[in-house]
Amino acid sequence: MKMEMFSRVNDEEFLGITSSMTEEEKKAHLNQEYNKWRVRVTSSNKDHATEASIRIEKIVKLRQKLKS
């Protein structure tokens, strides 16, 4: 998936978080996404590794936001 496709959406939309989700649902979804993408950070495919790194950064940012 090309990262440019998501340049116009916020981090929550980018990661599949909807406004109808509760805080607990958001946390659970972010945990699932983190587990899915963390193994791809070391991919030999540079594009996949780059996308995974970007997603992990956004996940960490949103997790911190939810803890505040």
Disulfide bonds with the S-S distance in Angstrom:
none
